[in-house]
Amino acid sequence: MSAVRDGARQAMAWLHGWTGLLLGWLLFVMCLGGTLSVFKPEIGRWMRPETTAIAGRAAALTAASSWLERNAPNSFGWYLTLPNERMNTVEATYDPGTGFVYRALDPVTGAPAPRETLGGEFFYRLHFELQLPFPWGRLLASLGAMVLLLGLITGIIAHRRIFKDFFTFRPAKGQRSWLDGHNALGVLALPFHVMISFTGLLTLATLNMPWAINANYGKDMAAMYQALQPGQIDRAAVGRPARLAPLAPMLREAERRFGGQPVGRVTIAHPGDAAAVVTMFRDDARQIAYAAGAISFDGTTGRVLADFTENRPALQTYGVAYGLHLARFAPLATRWLYFLCGAMLTLAVASGMVLWVVKRRERAPLSLGNRIVERLNAGVLAGVPIGCVTFLLANRMVPLGAADRAGAEVSVALWSAAAALVVGAVLPAKRSWPLLMAFLALECAAGALPCGAFADNVQRGVSAALLAAAAGTGWLAWRQWRRPAATPRRRNRTQLA
């Protein structure tokens, strides 16, 4: 029986190691993007320091719809997220016929913020779309979520003393130190890691397993969405122009029907058409479940078309799981807990990738494949954070009036990450690691510079976080620079035999 258990653990260890190696870099990008997305609204405010106006939801909705009527009248839909305690702009997505456009609109004037940027939306999309077109990014992300969940389960099975070893850390011991750190990072927040990987996989379930939908609805996606959300009416445009009725009375009526709970999101289908439909969703920051209620209005008359609150147990369960992953319900202390647990998951993935190389380097000279992994580790594990911080720095450096300014910020971030990857691939790891980490520390320090007259608590908070990151990465760069080159351990005669 003992031999069977040991064999099972060895098989789990093999599966844990190889699945982690094959998709470890992908998981690192996803986990880092998801961790930063916890503070998506705050990052957006930091990246739009000039936008300081505050307005109520009704006034902000009216101002945004007025601007969209003038600038996106032919869009088949407007998708708006209203201001709240964490965000002072109206997030608007619309399609003028050339693809979806994202804009953060001033809550008072309705005009786009002067500093055009994706803000925290960049990290949110990076987390589950990986800057790839639909559906390829989401398919890769769903594969990564499956591998992450598999890695957590196989890691638990493979490690016999996982909880005991959590309380042990032996510094300056090479492979033993990396393994201790990897175990501690994985075990301390293990319930969170399992929850976030499972719920992340669940959010993409219809993409991973579309067979039940195909069996019930075929290609009629409109019928599926209507069944999932009866409060959201979907009807075809009739081609007859008509102005939208005032939106503020609809918002007040929706909030009354929601029992005083605020509206968080608004969609306007076929704006400017006589068949326009306005749908308002209850703010999901007031409960764990995502999108638990919706009310639809006739866009031209303001008459209520449908009023629905989700009470079906299966969909309530799904809504809670989805809400747990997004964490929009979380107060400040819980958001910081999400952030710290996400950071530990990110570091667990990174330490696992480094451990793969350290473990083999201490046994014998590295093979060609493992030398490639060692260099790519430096390029990816340092390069992705460099790209993220460069994105923040580009926000301050790209001129306000530049064409496609938001796209320029993204391009600078991606090119800087690619440059770091090249540096990691070209230089030996003992040189690329301290060089890239020192550069990252300098970037974080530069990003922590004060915002001048526009500084508020959010601006100062993000700057403080960047300063802390600068101190941490600077210390790592110094340690890496002083670290002597590792040599393989000499095998004894018993090992050679």
Secondary structure as the mmCIF struct_conf table of DSSP 4:
data_model
#
loop_
_struct_conf.conf_type_id
_struct_conf.id
_struct_conf.beg_label_comp_id
_struct_conf.beg_label_asym_id
_struct_conf.beg_label_seq_id
_struct_conf.end_label_comp_id
_struct_conf.end_label_asym_id
_struct_conf.end_label_seq_id
HELX_RH_AL_P HELX_RH_AL_P1 SER A 2 SER A 37
TURN_TY1_P TURN_TY1_P1 VAL A 38 PHE A 39
HELX_RH_AL_P HELX_RH_AL_P2 LYS A 40 TRP A 46
TURN_TY1_P TURN_TY1_P2 MET A 47 MET A 47
TURN_TY1_P TURN_TY1_P3 PRO A 49 GLU A 50
HELX_RH_AL_P HELX_RH_AL_P3 ARG A 57 ASN A 71
TURN_TY1_P TURN_TY1_P4 PRO A 73 ASN A 74
BEND BEND1 PHE A 76 PHE A 76
STRN STRN1 GLY A 77 THR A 81
BEND BEND2 GLU A 85 ARG A 86
BEND BEND3 THR A 89 THR A 89
STRN STRN2 VAL A 90 TYR A 94
BEND BEND4 PRO A 96 GLY A 99
STRN STRN3 VAL A 101 LEU A 105
HELX_LH_PP_P HELX_LH_PP_P1 ASP A 106 ASP A 106
TURN_TY1_P TURN_TY1_P5 PRO A 107 THR A 109
BEND BEND5 ALA A 111 ALA A 111
STRN STRN4 PRO A 112 PRO A 112
HELX_LH_PP_P HELX_LH_PP_P2 ALA A 113 ALA A 113
BEND BEND6 PRO A 114 ARG A 115
TURN_TY1_P TURN_TY1_P6 GLY A 119 GLY A 120
HELX_RH_AL_P HELX_RH_AL_P4 GLU A 121 GLU A 129
TURN_TY1_P TURN_TY1_P7 LEU A 130 GLN A 131
TURN_TY1_P TURN_TY1_P8 PHE A 134 PRO A 135
HELX_RH_AL_P HELX_RH_AL_P5 TRP A 136 ALA A 158
TURN_TY1_P TURN_TY1_P9 ARG A 160 ARG A 161
HELX_RH_AL_P HELX_RH_AL_P6 ILE A 162 PHE A 166
TURN_TY1_P TURN_TY1_P10 PHE A 167 PHE A 167
TURN_TY1_P TURN_TY1_P11 PRO A 171 ALA A 172
TURN_TY1_P TURN_TY1_P12 GLY A 174 GLY A 174
HELX_RH_AL_P HELX_RH_AL_P7 GLN A 175 LEU A 188
TURN_TY1_P TURN_TY1_P13 ALA A 189 ALA A 189
HELX_RH_AL_P HELX_RH_AL_P8 LEU A 190 THR A 203
TURN_TY1_P TURN_TY1_P14 LEU A 204 LEU A 204
HELX_RH_AL_P HELX_RH_AL_P9 ALA A 205 ASN A 208
HELX_RH_AL_P HELX_RH_AL_P10 TRP A 211 TYR A 217
TURN_TY1_P TURN_TY1_P15 GLY A 218 LYS A 219
HELX_RH_AL_P HELX_RH_AL_P11 MET A 221 LEU A 228
TURN_TY1_P TURN_TY1_P16 PRO A 230 GLY A 231
BEND BEND7 GLN A 232 GLN A 232
BEND BEND8 GLY A 239 GLY A 239
STRN STRN5 PRO A 241 PRO A 241
HELX_LH_PP_P HELX_LH_PP_P3 ARG A 243 PRO A 246
HELX_RH_AL_P HELX_RH_AL_P12 LEU A 247 ARG A 257
TURN_TY1_P TURN_TY1_P17 PHE A 258 GLY A 260
HELX_LH_PP_P HELX_LH_PP_P4 GLN A 261 PRO A 262
STRN STRN6 VAL A 263 ALA A 269
BEND BEND9 HIS A 270 HIS A 270
TURN_TY1_P TURN_TY1_P18 PRO A 271 GLY A 272
STRN STRN7 ASP A 273 ASP A 273
TURN_TY1_P TURN_TY1_P19 ALA A 274 ALA A 275
STRN STRN8 VAL A 277 ARG A 282
HELX_RH_3T_P HELX_RH_3T_P1 ASP A 284 ARG A 286
BEND BEND10 GLN A 287 ALA A 291
STRN STRN9 GLY A 293 ASP A 298
TURN_TY1_P TURN_TY1_P20 GLY A 299 THR A 301
STRN STRN10 VAL A 304 THR A 309
HELX_RH_AL_P HELX_RH_AL_P13 PRO A 313 LEU A 326
TURN_TY1_P TURN_TY1_P21 ARG A 328 PHE A 329
HELX_RH_AL_P HELX_RH_AL_P14 LEU A 332 ARG A 361
TURN_TY1_P TURN_TY1_P22 GLU A 362 ARG A 363
BEND BEND11 ALA A 364 ALA A 364
HELX_LH_PP_P HELX_LH_PP_P5 PRO A 365 SER A 367
HELX_RH_AL_P HELX_RH_AL_P15 LEU A 368 MET A 397
BEND BEND12 VAL A 398 VAL A 398
TURN_TY1_P TURN_TY1_P23 LEU A 400 GLY A 401
TURN_TY1_P TURN_TY1_P24 ALA A 403 ASP A 404
HELX_RH_AL_P HELX_RH_AL_P16 ARG A 405 VAL A 426
BEND BEND13 LEU A 427 LEU A 427
HELX_RH_AL_P HELX_RH_AL_P17 ALA A 429 GLY A 447
TURN_TY1_P TURN_TY1_P25 ALA A 448 ALA A 448
BEND BEND14 LEU A 449 LEU A 449
HELX_RH_3T_P HELX_RH_3T_P2 GLY A 452 PHE A 454
HELX_RH_AL_P HELX_RH_AL_P18 ASN A 457 ARG A 482
HELX_LH_PP_P HELX_LH_PP_P6 ARG A 483 ALA A 486
HELX_LH_PP_P HELX_LH_PP_P7 PRO A 488 ARG A 491
HELX_RH_AL_P HELX_RH_AL_P19 ARG A 493 LEU A 496
#
